[in-house]
Amino acid sequence: MNNNVFNLIITGVGGQGIITLVSILDEACFLQGYDVRSSELHGLSQRGGSVITHIRFGKKVYSPIVSARRADLIIGLELSEGLRGASFAGKNTIFVVNNYYMPFEGNLPKEEILNKLNNLIGKNMHLVPASKICEEKLQKQVLSGIYLLGFVAYKKFIPIKPEFILKAIENIIPKKYRELNIKALNLVNL
């Protein structure tokens, strides 16, 4: 936490459930007693469009925007977009990225992205096969963001207790999808 404020960046593409993920995080922060500010900065309405979301929380937060190289944690829901978020990484940033690659025209090859991420992030990078796990265990890749949220919470990479994230899911997610999201959150803890 920089100055008692935790700086989080989430990167991905439209259609991966980022708006829902941010709503859950905002609610969990509020339930835990944090002041929280968040901002979506790129094409959320466009499926497949690039998305970078900023979330800052702590005792008192005045701005939702994370400065370059000031993120405490970066969560990448897709490899190319994870690389896009690397400009927010400092020397102590924890970087959790889904080992999922969307081969859009103009994207670097997967191996080149992984090499760049390893060079930029190094030992603080956690490459997680979240989409594969969610597809195999729950038959829904879109839950990979919730899985990664569980990963960072249970590994204590984020100062939000899992019980507050669980309560936020109960408050935010419609009843017919709630149990599936709770399963995705807790897959890490099995």
Residue pairs with C-beta under 8 A, 6 or more apart in sequence:
1 58
1 72
1 159
2 70
2 72
3 58
4 58
4 59
4 60
5 56
5 57
5 58
5 59
5 61
6 56
6 57
6 58
6 72
6 73
6 158
6 159
7 54
7 56
7 66
7 67
7 70
7 71
7 72
7 73
7 88
8 25
8 54
8 55
8 56
8 57
8 66
8 71
8 72
8 73
8 74
8 75
8 158
9 52
9 53
9 54
9 55
9 66
9 71
9 73
9 74
9 75
9 85
9 88
10 18
10 21
10 22
10 51
10 52
10 53
10 55
10 74
10 75
10 76
10 77
10 85
10 145
11 50
11 51
11 52
11 53
11 74
11 75
11 76
11 77
11 78
11 81
11 82
11 84
11 85
12 18
12 51
12 76
12 77
12 78
12 81
12 145
13 47
13 48
13 49
13 50
13 51
13 77
13 78
13 81
13 102
14 43
14 44
14 45
14 46
14 47
14 48
14 49
14 50
14 51
15 47
15 48
15 142
16 51
16 77
16 78
16 142
16 144
16 145
17 142
17 143
17 145
17 146
18 40
18 44
18 51
18 53
18 77
18 145
19 40
19 44
20 145
20 172
20 173
21 53
21 145
21 146
21 149
22 38
22 40
22 53
22 55
23 168
23 172
24 146
24 149
24 165
24 168
24 169
24 172
24 173
25 36
25 38
25 55
25 149
25 160
25 165
25 168
26 36
26 38
26 55
27 167
27 168
27 171
27 172
28 160
28 164
28 165
28 167
28 168
29 36
29 55
29 57
29 160
29 164
30 36
31 164
31 167
31 168
32 160
32 161
32 164
34 57
34 58
34 59
34 61
34 160
35 57
35 58
35 59
35 60
35 61
36 55
36 56
36 57
36 61
37 55
37 56
37 57
37 61
37 62
37 63
37 64
38 53
38 54
38 55
38 56
38 64
39 53
39 54
39 64
39 65
40 51
40 52
40 53
41 51
41 52
41 53
41 54
42 49
42 50
42 51
42 52
43 49
43 50
43 51
44 51
48 102
48 104
50 81
50 84
51 81
52 81
52 84
52 85
54 64
54 65
54 66
55 64
56 63
56 64
56 65
56 66
66 88
67 88
68 87
68 88
69 87
69 88
69 89
69 90
69 93
70 88
70 90
71 85
71 88
71 89
71 90
71 93
72 92
72 93
72 94
73 93
73 94
73 95
73 96
73 152
73 157
73 158
74 82
74 85
74 86
74 88
74 89
74 93
74 94
74 95
74 96
74 97
75 96
75 97
75 145
75 148
75 149
75 152
76 82
76 83
76 85
76 95
76 96
76 97
76 98
77 98
77 100
77 130
77 144
77 145
77 148
78 98
78 100
78 101
78 102
79 97
79 98
79 99
79 100
79 101
79 110
79 113
79 114
79 117
80 101
80 102
80 104
80 107
80 108
80 113
82 95
82 97
82 98
82 113
82 117
83 108
83 113
83 116
83 117
83 120
86 95
86 116
86 117
86 120
86 121
89 95
89 120
89 121
89 124
92 124
93 121
93 124
94 124
94 126
94 152
94 157
95 117
95 121
95 124
95 125
95 126
96 125
96 126
96 128
96 148
96 151
96 152
96 157
97 117
97 125
97 126
97 127
97 128
98 128
98 129
98 130
98 131
98 144
98 148
99 127
99 128
99 129
99 130
99 131
99 132
100 129
100 130
100 131
100 132
100 141
100 144
101 107
101 110
101 113
103 110
107 113
108 116
114 127
117 125
118 125
126 151
126 155
128 147
128 148
128 151
130 144
130 145
130 147
130 148
130 151
131 141
131 144
133 144
133 147
133 187
134 140
134 141
134 142
134 143
134 144
134 147
134 184
134 187
135 141
137 183
137 187
138 180
138 183
138 184
138 187
140 180
140 184
143 180
143 181
143 184
144 184
146 169
146 181
146 184
146 185
147 184
147 185
147 187
147 188
149 165
149 185
150 162
150 165
150 184
150 185
150 186
150 187
150 188
150 189
151 157
151 188
152 158
153 160
153 161
153 162
153 165
153 185
154 162
154 188
154 189
155 188
162 185
162 189
165 185
166 182
166 185
169 178
169 181
169 182
169 185
170 178
170 182
173 181
